[in-house]
């Protein structure tokens, strides 16, 4: 099943639009059962599939380490793997912490239509996809 690469968003994306864009990236990378969280599930994460829970940090600025910690804790209890999509930057200490906690960091550029890994695990996932870990 081939899924097209997400299209750039001329005006960018924030909030729910950013979550939808990141869902498209997850589909493209192979997590074909990814859905947007709704109702009570949206209090836990922004996106989920059978293997992944994902959070979307669409604001500008640097990723807060607290989100990485929360994602790791939630996924440890849940049994799925954690992804954090980030529109801004990531300090090296947060990258290192995410790697230590097995949280994949994926940097997305809505306007440019790009996705890259923001830590070692994220880079590996962009290269190999989400269907194989």
Order of alpha helices (4+ residues) and beta strands (2+ residues): alpha-beta-beta-beta-alpha-beta-alpha-beta-beta-alpha
